[in-house]
Amino acid sequence: MTKHLPAALALAALLGLSHCRRNDPAPAPPDPLAQLPAETQTGKGTFGCLLNGKAWTQAGSPFAGPLLNAQYFSQQLTVSANRSTTVDGVRTVQGIQINIDKINSIGRYTLADSTKDFINIVDLVTACTYYTDKAHPATVEITRLDPVARIVSGRFAFTLETPGCGKITATDGRFDCRF
């Protein structure tokens, strides 16, 4: 029996070690940028940005029309996206609208007007509305405007502020849709 004692001790030690737990670090949170749709120019029907550092894409049930809508008529472009979700018990109902007047080609546009060239955000939960203005302009770069294929694609960024509502910043914005 003494011949088998070292083997039994080794087996017991291995079994004991197999029940030890490693203290693995918690998984890293997902990269918000990786949660945005890819930048495409094919009319894929996508819209997204990092809104205050968190991924924002059209999602949920439409509250004021379709989740993504684009119109181009008489050199006026409107792209709007809606989001209605509940994450971790927090409800969001928001819409983002981009409006550019007198557009007929690709290029970079600065939107600093609240009536013709603007971006606005409406948050129905907080009752806050944000608009571009001279103090808070937005930048939109149209990368494709194709009236024949009826496709518009672009990038955008802005920081808007409304008294009583605070500041909201969008970075890495992109859209690709049909009108």
LOSE-367019 format. One line per 3 residues: their letters; for each residue x, y, z of N, C-alpha, C, O. Coordinates in Angstrom, 2 decimals. Example, Ala and Ser with C-alpha at 12.3 -4.5 7.8 and 13.67 -1.06 7.14 Angstrom:
! residues 2
AS) 13.19,-5.69,7.80,12.30,-4.50,7.80,13.20,-3.30,7.80,14.24,-3.32,8.46 ~ 12.85,-2.25,7.08,13.67,-1.06,7.14,12.90,0.03,7.87,13.41,1.14,8.04
END
This chain:
! residues 179
MTK) 0.81,-1.18,0.00,0.00,0.00,0.00,0.86,1.26,0.00,0.42,2.30,-0.47 ~ 2.05,1.17,0.51,2.92,2.33,0.54,3.37,2.73,-0.85,3.75,3.87,-1.08 ~ 3.33,1.76,-1.80,3.69,2.11,-3.17,2.68,3.08,-3.78,3.03,3.94,-4.58
HLP) 1.44,2.93,-3.38,0.38,3.74,-3.98,0.16,5.05,-3.23,-0.57,5.91,-3.73 ~ 0.75,5.23,-2.08,0.56,6.44,-1.29,1.03,7.70,-2.02,0.28,8.68,-2.02 ~ 2.25,7.75,-2.64,2.64,8.98,-3.35,1.70,9.31,-4.51,1.40,10.48,-4.75
AAL) 1.23,8.28,-5.23,0.31,8.53,-6.34,-1.02,9.07,-5.82,-1.60,9.96,-6.43 ~ -1.50,8.55,-4.70,-2.76,9.01,-4.12,-2.63,10.44,-3.64,-3.54,11.24,-3.81 ~ -1.47,10.78,-3.03,-1.24,12.15,-2.58,-1.18,13.11,-3.77,-1.73,14.21,-3.71
ALA) -0.52,12.69,-4.84,-0.43,13.53,-6.03,-1.81,13.75,-6.64,-2.14,14.87,-7.05 ~ -2.62,12.69,-6.69,-3.97,12.80,-7.23,-4.83,13.73,-6.36,-5.59,14.55,-6.88 ~ -4.71,13.60,-5.04,-5.45,14.46,-4.13,-5.04,15.92,-4.30,-5.88,16.82,-4.28
ALL) -3.74,16.14,-4.47,-3.25,17.50,-4.66,-3.79,18.08,-5.97,-4.20,19.24,-6.00 ~ -3.80,17.29,-7.04,-4.33,17.77,-8.31,-5.80,18.08,-8.22,-6.27,19.10,-8.73 ~ -6.55,17.21,-7.55,-7.98,17.47,-7.38,-8.21,18.74,-6.57,-9.10,19.52,-6.88
GLS) -7.41,18.93,-5.55,-7.53,20.14,-4.74,-7.23,21.39,-5.54,-7.90,22.41,-5.38 ~ -6.20,21.34,-6.40,-5.85,22.49,-7.23,-6.91,22.79,-8.27,-7.12,23.94,-8.65 ~ -7.57,21.74,-8.74,-8.57,21.97,-9.78,-9.76,22.75,-9.26,-10.53,23.31,-10.05
HCR) -9.94,22.80,-7.94,-11.05,23.56,-7.36,-10.66,24.98,-6.98,-11.49,25.73,-6.46 ~ -9.42,25.36,-7.23,-9.00,26.74,-6.97,-9.59,27.64,-8.05,-9.72,27.22,-9.20 ~ -9.94,28.83,-7.70,-10.49,29.78,-8.67,-9.46,30.86,-8.96,-8.79,31.37,-8.06
RND) -9.37,31.18,-10.23,-8.52,32.30,-10.61,-9.33,33.57,-10.48,-10.54,33.57,-10.72 ~ -8.69,34.61,-10.12,-9.35,35.91,-10.06,-9.16,36.63,-11.38,-8.32,37.52,-11.51 ~ -9.95,36.21,-12.38,-9.87,36.86,-13.68,-10.47,38.25,-13.58,-11.47,38.45,-12.89
PAP) -9.86,39.21,-14.25,-10.45,40.55,-14.23,-11.80,40.52,-14.94,-12.03,39.68,-15.82 ~ -12.67,41.43,-14.56,-13.97,41.53,-15.20,-13.77,41.85,-16.68,-12.83,42.56,-17.04 ~ -14.64,41.33,-17.53,-14.47,41.63,-18.96,-14.60,43.13,-19.21,-15.38,43.82,-18.56
APP) -13.82,43.60,-20.15,-13.85,45.03,-20.49,-15.20,45.36,-21.11,-15.74,44.55,-21.86 ~ -15.74,46.53,-20.82,-17.00,46.90,-21.46,-16.79,47.02,-22.96,-15.69,47.32,-23.42 ~ -17.84,46.79,-23.73,-17.68,46.87,-25.19,-17.28,48.28,-25.62,-17.70,49.28,-25.03
DPL) -16.45,48.34,-26.65,-16.00,49.61,-27.20,-17.20,50.31,-27.85,-17.78,49.76,-28.79 ~ -17.60,51.50,-27.39,-18.78,52.16,-27.97,-18.64,52.39,-29.48,-19.61,52.28,-30.22 ~ -17.43,52.71,-29.93,-17.22,52.95,-31.36,-17.50,51.70,-32.18,-18.00,51.78,-33.30
AQL) -17.18,50.54,-31.62,-17.42,49.27,-32.32,-18.91,48.95,-32.42,-19.30,48.10,-33.21 ~ -19.74,49.62,-31.63,-21.18,49.39,-31.65,-21.90,50.22,-32.71,-23.10,50.03,-32.94 ~ -21.17,51.13,-33.34,-21.77,51.95,-34.39,-21.75,51.22,-35.72,-20.92,50.34,-35.94
PAE) -22.68,51.57,-36.61,-22.64,50.95,-37.95,-21.39,51.40,-38.70,-20.86,52.48,-38.47 ~ -20.95,50.56,-39.60,-19.79,50.90,-40.44,-20.14,52.09,-41.32,-21.30,52.31,-41.66 ~ -19.11,52.86,-41.68,-19.31,53.96,-42.62,-19.40,53.37,-44.02,-18.42,52.84,-44.54
TQT) -20.57,53.46,-44.61,-20.79,52.93,-45.96,-21.41,54.02,-46.82,-21.81,55.07,-46.32 ~ -21.47,53.76,-48.12,-22.06,54.70,-49.06,-22.93,53.96,-50.06,-22.91,54.25,-51.26 ~ -23.71,53.00,-49.56,-24.50,52.13,-50.44,-26.00,52.25,-50.19,-26.77,51.49,-50.78
GKG) -26.43,53.16,-49.34,-27.84,53.27,-49.01,-28.29,52.19,-48.05,-29.43,51.72,-48.12 ~ -27.41,51.80,-47.16,-27.63,50.66,-46.27,-28.72,50.89,-45.21,-29.21,49.93,-44.62 ~ -29.10,52.13,-44.95,-30.14,52.40,-43.96,-29.60,52.45,-42.54,-30.21,51.92,-41.62
TFG) -28.45,53.09,-42.38,-27.83,53.16,-41.05,-27.63,54.60,-40.60,-27.49,55.52,-41.41 ~ -27.62,54.77,-39.28,-27.40,56.07,-38.67,-26.86,55.80,-37.27,-27.39,54.96,-36.55 ~ -25.80,56.50,-36.89,-25.27,56.31,-35.54,-24.24,57.36,-35.20,-23.69,58.03,-36.08
CLL) -23.97,57.49,-33.90,-22.95,58.40,-33.40,-22.64,58.01,-31.96,-23.35,57.20,-31.35 ~ -21.60,58.59,-31.42,-21.35,58.50,-29.99,-21.99,59.73,-29.39,-21.55,60.85,-29.65 ~ -23.01,59.56,-28.58,-23.71,60.65,-27.94,-23.29,60.66,-26.48,-23.63,59.76,-25.71
NGK) -22.54,61.70,-26.11,-21.93,61.77,-24.78,-21.13,60.50,-24.48,-21.15,60.00,-23.35 ~ -20.44,59.99,-25.50,-19.55,58.85,-25.34,-20.21,57.49,-25.44,-19.52,56.47,-25.38 ~ -21.53,57.45,-25.59,-22.25,56.17,-25.68,-22.80,55.98,-27.08,-23.23,56.94,-27.73
AWT) -22.79,54.74,-27.55,-23.29,54.44,-28.89,-24.77,54.78,-28.99,-25.56,54.42,-28.12 ~ -25.15,55.49,-30.05,-26.53,55.87,-30.33,-26.83,55.47,-31.76,-26.18,55.95,-32.69 ~ -27.80,54.60,-31.95,-28.25,54.21,-33.29,-29.77,54.21,-33.29,-30.41,54.15,-32.24
QAG) -30.33,54.27,-34.49,-31.79,54.20,-34.55,-32.20,52.83,-34.03,-31.60,51.82,-34.38 ~ -33.23,52.81,-33.19,-33.62,51.54,-32.58,-35.01,51.65,-31.98,-35.50,52.74,-31.73 ~ -35.62,50.50,-31.75,-36.89,50.43,-31.04,-38.08,50.69,-31.91,-38.01,50.59,-33.14
SPF) -39.16,51.03,-31.27,-40.42,51.32,-31.97,-40.42,52.77,-32.40,-40.01,53.65,-31.63 ~ -40.87,53.04,-33.61,-40.91,54.44,-34.04,-41.93,55.22,-33.21,-43.04,54.75,-32.99 ~ -41.53,56.41,-32.74,-42.44,57.24,-31.96,-42.93,58.42,-32.77,-43.97,59.01,-32.44
AGP) -42.22,58.78,-33.80,-42.64,59.92,-34.61,-42.29,59.65,-36.06,-41.57,60.42,-36.69 ~ -42.78,58.56,-36.58,-42.46,58.20,-37.95,-41.45,57.06,-37.99,-41.21,56.40,-36.97 ~ -40.85,56.84,-39.14,-39.91,55.73,-39.28,-38.65,55.92,-38.44,-38.33,57.04,-38.03
LLN) -37.94,54.84,-38.19,-36.70,54.91,-37.41,-35.64,55.73,-38.13,-34.86,56.43,-37.49 ~ -35.61,55.64,-39.46,-34.65,56.41,-40.26,-35.37,56.91,-41.50,-36.04,56.15,-42.19 ~ -35.22,58.20,-41.77,-35.89,58.79,-42.90,-34.99,59.84,-43.53,-34.35,60.61,-42.82
AQY) -34.93,59.87,-44.85,-34.18,60.90,-45.56,-35.03,61.44,-46.69,-35.76,60.70,-47.36 ~ -34.93,62.75,-46.89,-35.63,63.40,-47.98,-34.67,64.38,-48.64,-33.91,65.07,-47.98 ~ -34.74,64.42,-49.97,-33.94,65.39,-50.72,-34.83,65.95,-51.82,-35.22,65.23,-52.74
FSQ) -35.14,67.24,-51.71,-36.04,67.87,-52.66,-35.68,69.34,-52.76,-35.49,70.00,-51.74 ~ -35.57,69.86,-53.97,-35.30,71.27,-54.20,-34.06,71.73,-53.44,-34.06,72.80,-52.83 ~ -33.03,70.94,-53.50,-31.73,71.21,-52.87,-31.82,71.32,-51.34,-30.97,71.96,-50.72
QLT) -32.81,70.70,-50.75,-32.90,70.65,-49.29,-32.84,69.19,-48.85,-33.61,68.36,-49.33 ~ -31.92,68.90,-47.93,-31.72,67.55,-47.43,-32.16,67.48,-45.97,-31.80,68.34,-45.16 ~ -32.93,66.47,-45.64,-33.30,66.19,-44.26,-33.04,64.71,-44.00,-33.51,63.85,-44.74
VSA) -32.30,64.43,-42.94,-32.06,63.06,-42.48,-32.47,63.02,-41.02,-31.97,63.82,-40.22 ~ -33.36,62.11,-40.66,-33.78,62.01,-39.26,-33.76,60.56,-38.81,-34.08,59.65,-39.58 ~ -33.39,60.37,-37.55,-33.33,59.04,-36.95,-33.98,59.09,-35.58,-33.86,60.08,-34.86
NRS) -34.68,58.02,-35.22,-35.37,57.93,-33.94,-34.88,56.74,-33.14,-34.45,55.73,-33.69 ~ -34.95,56.88,-31.83,-34.52,55.83,-30.91,-35.50,55.76,-29.75,-35.79,56.77,-29.10 ~ -36.02,54.57,-29.50,-36.92,54.35,-28.37,-36.50,53.01,-27.74,-36.82,51.95,-28.26
TTV) -35.79,53.09,-26.61,-35.27,51.87,-25.98,-35.36,51.98,-24.46,-35.55,53.05,-23.89 ~ -35.21,50.83,-23.82,-35.05,50.77,-22.37,-33.85,49.89,-22.10,-33.84,48.71,-22.45 ~ -32.82,50.46,-21.48,-31.60,49.73,-21.14,-31.36,49.88,-19.66,-31.30,51.00,-19.14
DGV) -31.21,48.77,-18.97,-31.00,48.77,-17.51,-32.05,49.61,-16.79,-31.74,50.33,-15.84 ~ -33.29,49.51,-17.25,-34.39,50.24,-16.62,-34.48,51.71,-16.97,-35.35,52.41,-16.46 ~ -33.58,52.19,-17.84,-33.59,53.60,-18.23,-34.19,53.72,-19.63,-33.67,53.15,-20.59
RTV) -35.27,54.47,-19.74,-35.96,54.63,-21.02,-35.42,55.85,-21.76,-35.21,56.91,-21.17 ~ -35.20,55.67,-23.06,-34.82,56.80,-23.92,-35.78,56.86,-25.09,-36.08,55.84,-25.71 ~ -36.24,58.03,-25.39,-37.06,58.29,-26.58,-36.51,59.58,-27.17,-36.80,60.67,-26.69
QGI) -35.70,59.43,-28.22,-34.99,60.58,-28.79,-35.06,60.57,-30.31,-35.22,59.52,-30.94 ~ -34.92,61.74,-30.87,-34.82,61.89,-32.31,-33.72,62.88,-32.65,-33.55,63.89,-31.97 ~ -32.98,62.58,-33.71,-31.95,63.48,-34.22,-32.31,63.82,-35.66,-32.62,62.93,-36.45
QIN) -32.29,65.11,-35.98,-32.59,65.55,-37.34,-31.48,66.44,-37.85,-31.01,67.35,-37.16 ~ -31.07,66.16,-39.09,-30.09,66.99,-39.80,-30.82,67.63,-40.97,-31.49,66.95,-41.74 ~ -30.68,68.95,-41.09,-31.33,69.67,-42.19,-30.31,70.60,-42.84,-29.70,71.43,-42.18
IDK) -30.14,70.44,-44.14,-29.22,71.30,-44.89,-29.98,71.88,-46.08,-30.52,71.15,-46.91 ~ -30.01,73.20,-46.15,-30.68,73.91,-47.23,-29.64,74.29,-48.29,-28.49,74.56,-47.96 ~ -30.02,74.30,-49.52,-29.14,74.68,-50.64,-27.94,73.75,-50.75,-26.79,74.19,-50.74
INS) -28.20,72.46,-50.86,-27.14,71.47,-51.02,-27.31,70.78,-52.37,-28.41,70.32,-52.70 ~ -26.23,70.70,-53.14,-26.30,70.00,-54.41,-25.03,69.20,-54.70,-24.86,68.68,-55.81 ~ -24.14,69.10,-53.71,-22.91,68.34,-53.95,-22.34,67.84,-52.62,-22.76,68.26,-51.54
IGR) -21.38,66.94,-52.74,-20.69,66.48,-51.54,-19.84,67.62,-51.00,-19.56,68.58,-51.72 ~ -19.45,67.53,-49.74,-18.62,68.57,-49.15,-18.91,68.71,-47.67,-19.73,67.99,-47.10 ~ -18.23,69.68,-47.07,-18.35,69.94,-45.63,-19.26,71.15,-45.43,-19.10,72.18,-46.08
YTL) -20.22,70.99,-44.52,-21.19,72.04,-44.24,-21.17,72.37,-42.76,-21.14,71.47,-41.91 ~ -21.21,73.66,-42.45,-21.32,74.10,-41.06,-22.75,74.55,-40.85,-23.25,75.43,-41.56 ~ -23.41,73.96,-39.88,-24.81,74.25,-39.61,-24.89,75.08,-38.34,-24.58,74.61,-37.25
ADS) -25.33,76.34,-38.49,-25.35,77.24,-37.34,-26.63,78.07,-37.30,-26.66,79.14,-36.71 ~ -27.66,77.57,-37.91,-28.93,78.28,-37.99,-29.99,77.35,-37.40,-29.84,76.13,-37.48 ~ -31.01,77.88,-36.83,-32.04,77.01,-36.27,-33.28,76.92,-37.16,-34.27,76.31,-36.77
TKD) -33.21,77.53,-38.35,-34.38,77.48,-39.22,-34.13,76.80,-40.57,-35.04,76.17,-41.11 ~ -32.91,76.90,-41.12,-32.64,76.30,-42.43,-31.54,75.24,-42.37,-31.73,74.12,-42.86 ~ -30.41,75.57,-41.80,-29.27,74.65,-41.71,-29.05,74.32,-40.24,-28.50,75.12,-39.49
FIN) -29.49,73.13,-39.84,-29.44,72.83,-38.41,-29.37,71.33,-38.14,-29.65,70.50,-39.00 ~ -29.00,71.03,-36.93,-29.20,69.72,-36.34,-29.99,69.97,-35.07,-29.70,70.90,-34.32 ~ -30.97,69.14,-34.82,-31.66,69.24,-33.55,-31.86,67.85,-32.95,-31.93,66.85,-33.67
IVD) -31.96,67.82,-31.64,-32.24,66.59,-30.90,-33.43,66.87,-30.02,-33.50,67.89,-29.34 ~ -34.37,65.95,-30.02,-35.53,66.03,-29.16,-35.49,64.82,-28.25,-35.36,63.69,-28.72 ~ -35.59,65.05,-26.95,-35.63,63.97,-25.96,-36.99,64.04,-25.29,-37.24,64.94,-24.49
LVT) -37.87,63.09,-25.59,-39.23,63.13,-25.07,-39.31,62.74,-23.60,-40.27,63.11,-22.92 ~ -38.32,62.01,-23.09,-38.34,61.62,-21.68,-37.98,62.81,-20.79,-38.64,63.05,-19.78 ~ -36.93,63.56,-21.18,-36.52,64.71,-20.37,-37.20,66.01,-20.80,-37.05,67.03,-20.13
ACT) -37.93,65.98,-21.90,-38.58,67.17,-22.47,-37.55,68.23,-22.87,-37.84,69.43,-22.82 ~ -36.36,67.78,-23.27,-35.31,68.70,-23.70,-35.20,68.70,-25.23,-35.31,67.66,-25.87 ~ -35.00,69.88,-25.79,-34.76,70.03,-27.21,-33.48,70.83,-27.39,-33.28,71.85,-26.73
YYT) -32.62,70.37,-28.27,-31.34,71.01,-28.55,-31.32,71.41,-30.02,-31.75,70.64,-30.88 ~ -30.81,72.62,-30.31,-30.66,73.11,-31.68,-29.27,73.69,-31.89,-28.66,74.22,-30.96 ~ -28.79,73.58,-33.11,-27.58,74.31,-33.46,-27.91,75.80,-33.50,-29.05,76.20,-33.75
DKA) -26.91,76.59,-33.24,-27.01,78.04,-33.38,-25.60,78.57,-33.58,-24.65,77.80,-33.65 ~ -25.46,79.88,-33.67,-24.14,80.46,-33.93,-23.13,80.11,-32.83,-21.94,79.95,-33.11 ~ -23.59,79.97,-31.60,-22.70,79.60,-30.49,-22.42,78.10,-30.45,-21.43,77.67,-29.86
HPA) -23.29,77.30,-31.07,-23.16,75.84,-31.06,-23.39,75.29,-32.46,-24.41,74.65,-32.72 ~ -22.44,75.53,-33.39,-22.61,75.02,-34.75,-22.31,73.52,-34.81,-21.68,72.96,-33.91 ~ -22.76,72.89,-35.86,-22.49,71.48,-36.12,-21.76,71.37,-37.45,-21.88,72.24,-38.31
TVE) -21.02,70.30,-37.60,-20.32,70.04,-38.85,-20.89,68.76,-39.47,-20.99,67.73,-38.80 ~ -21.25,68.85,-40.73,-21.72,67.68,-41.48,-20.89,67.60,-42.75,-20.75,68.58,-43.47 ~ -20.36,66.43,-43.01,-19.64,66.19,-44.25,-20.44,65.20,-45.08,-20.61,64.04,-44.69
ITR) -20.94,65.65,-46.21,-21.67,64.77,-47.11,-20.63,64.06,-47.98,-19.88,64.70,-48.71 ~ -20.60,62.74,-47.88,-19.61,61.95,-48.63,-20.20,61.35,-49.90,-19.46,60.99,-50.82 ~ -21.53,61.24,-49.96,-22.20,60.82,-51.20,-23.57,61.46,-51.24,-24.34,61.38,-50.27
LDP) -23.87,62.08,-52.35,-25.19,62.63,-52.62,-25.51,62.26,-54.06,-25.03,62.90,-55.00 ~ -26.32,61.24,-54.22,-26.58,60.66,-55.54,-28.08,60.70,-55.83,-28.81,59.81,-55.40 ~ -28.55,61.74,-56.54,-29.98,61.85,-56.83,-30.50,60.73,-57.75,-31.69,60.42,-57.70
VAR) -29.64,60.13,-58.56,-30.08,59.06,-59.45,-30.31,57.77,-58.65,-31.37,57.15,-58.77 ~ -29.33,57.37,-57.84,-29.48,56.16,-57.01,-30.28,56.46,-55.75,-30.67,55.55,-55.02 ~ -30.52,57.76,-55.48,-31.28,58.22,-54.31,-30.62,57.78,-53.00,-31.26,57.22,-52.12
IVS) -29.30,58.05,-52.91,-28.51,57.69,-51.73,-27.81,58.93,-51.19,-27.28,59.73,-51.96 ~ -27.83,59.08,-49.88,-27.05,60.13,-49.22,-26.29,59.49,-48.06,-26.84,58.69,-47.30 ~ -25.02,59.85,-47.95,-24.15,59.33,-46.89,-23.32,60.49,-46.34,-23.03,61.45,-47.05
GRF) -22.94,60.38,-45.07,-22.12,61.44,-44.52,-21.68,61.17,-43.09,-21.96,60.13,-42.50 ~ -20.99,62.18,-42.56,-20.47,62.17,-41.19,-20.92,63.46,-40.50,-21.21,64.45,-41.16 ~ -20.99,63.42,-39.16,-21.37,64.64,-38.44,-20.79,64.64,-37.03,-20.43,63.60,-36.48
AFT) -20.73,65.85,-36.46,-20.28,66.04,-35.08,-20.85,67.37,-34.58,-21.03,68.31,-35.36 ~ -21.15,67.42,-33.28,-21.66,68.66,-32.71,-21.60,68.61,-31.19,-21.50,67.54,-30.59 ~ -21.66,69.79,-30.60,-21.89,69.96,-29.17,-22.98,71.01,-29.05,-22.82,72.15,-29.50
LET) -24.10,70.63,-28.45,-25.23,71.54,-28.29,-25.53,71.71,-26.81,-25.24,70.83,-25.99 ~ -26.11,72.85,-26.48,-26.43,73.11,-25.08,-27.76,73.85,-25.00,-28.04,74.77,-25.77 ~ -28.57,73.42,-24.05,-29.85,74.05,-23.79,-29.95,74.36,-22.30,-29.73,73.47,-21.48
PGC) -30.26,75.60,-21.94,-30.40,75.93,-20.52,-31.40,75.00,-19.84,-32.49,74.74,-20.36 ~ -31.02,74.51,-18.68,-31.87,73.59,-17.93,-31.76,72.14,-18.36,-32.24,71.24,-17.67 ~ -31.12,71.91,-19.50,-30.97,70.54,-20.01,-29.52,70.09,-20.05,-29.24,68.90,-20.06
GKI) -28.61,71.05,-20.08,-27.19,70.70,-20.12,-26.64,70.63,-21.53,-27.23,71.14,-22.48 ~ -25.49,69.98,-21.62,-24.73,69.89,-22.86,-24.81,68.46,-23.40,-24.83,67.49,-22.64 ~ -24.86,68.35,-24.71,-24.89,67.05,-25.37,-23.89,67.09,-26.52,-23.89,68.02,-27.32
TAT) -23.03,66.07,-26.60,-21.97,66.05,-27.61,-22.09,64.79,-28.45,-22.21,63.68,-27.92 ~ -22.04,64.97,-29.76,-22.04,63.84,-30.69,-20.71,63.82,-31.43,-20.28,64.84,-31.97 ~ -20.07,62.66,-31.45,-18.83,62.47,-32.21,-18.99,61.22,-33.06,-19.87,60.40,-32.82
DGR) -18.13,61.09,-34.05,-18.09,59.90,-34.91,-19.44,59.59,-35.54,-19.76,58.43,-35.79 ~ -20.24,60.64,-35.81,-21.54,60.44,-36.42,-21.40,60.00,-37.87,-20.50,60.43,-38.59 ~ -22.33,59.11,-38.28,-22.35,58.64,-39.67,-23.76,58.23,-40.06,-24.54,57.80,-39.21
FDC) -24.07,58.37,-41.32,-25.35,57.91,-41.83,-25.17,57.47,-43.28,-24.27,57.94,-43.98 ~ -26.03,56.58,-43.70,-26.03,56.06,-45.07,-27.44,55.57,-45.35,-27.85,54.52,-44.86 ~ -28.19,56.34,-46.15,-29.58,55.97,-46.37,-30.06,56.37,-47.75,-29.40,57.12,-48.47
RF) -31.21,55.84,-48.08,-31.89,56.18,-49.34,-32.94,57.25,-49.06,-33.53,57.31,-47.98 ~ -33.16,58.08,-50.05,-34.21,59.10,-49.91,-35.23,58.91,-51.00,-36.20,59.66,-51.07
END
